[in-house]
Amino acid sequence: MWTEQDNALCRTFRFTDFKIAFSFMSDVAEEAEFQDHHPWWSNEYNTVSFRLRTHSAGNVISDKDRKLAASIDILAAEYGGQEG
């Protein structure tokens, strides 16, 4: 589940290996570009963590963040992502 921390939506996903995690990140990058809303994220081996907030709205959570989070959830399910 996404949690709210320091005015950001946060979530971590774990995948079976680095290759799957990286493929997931590539698809998220495409979706983020399509939505013109880019996440802060990090990757370590099979784990991908996100922090979503809208800088143009004063660094708070906006509908853009919730929309991107929903898209990320769909992609993570397609790649077999588990709660990290």
Protein Blocks (a to p, Z undefined) as FASTA:
>chain_A
ZZdeehiacdddddfblklmmmmmmmmmmmmmmnopacddddehjaccdddddfknoppa
cfklmmmmmmmmmmmmmnopacZZ
